[in-house]
Amino acid sequence: MSAPSSSKEKKHISKKCPECYEYMPLEAKVCPACKMRVGKIGPHGMAVRLTEWRAYTICMALWLFLAFYIKWAFF
């Protein structure tokens, strides 16, 4: 009889980049093909896309600047 398999057993041997669909090792933090930062592996073998907080912060700052400029220039 074989030993019962544990629930934490690895199901995948590699993960796929969500941007270019290139296979990469499970430990990879950056896709070797497109240089996109990736996270942990999802349930279907795809790497999780990391949130670009810097881009969101810059976007919000620019919207606030635009709102203040419109208020200053027109009101």
Summary of the structure (lengths in Angstrom):
residues: 75
radius of gyration: 21.1
end to end distance: 80.9
largest distance: 80.9
contacts: 147
relative contact order: 0.13
helix: 29%
strand: 19%
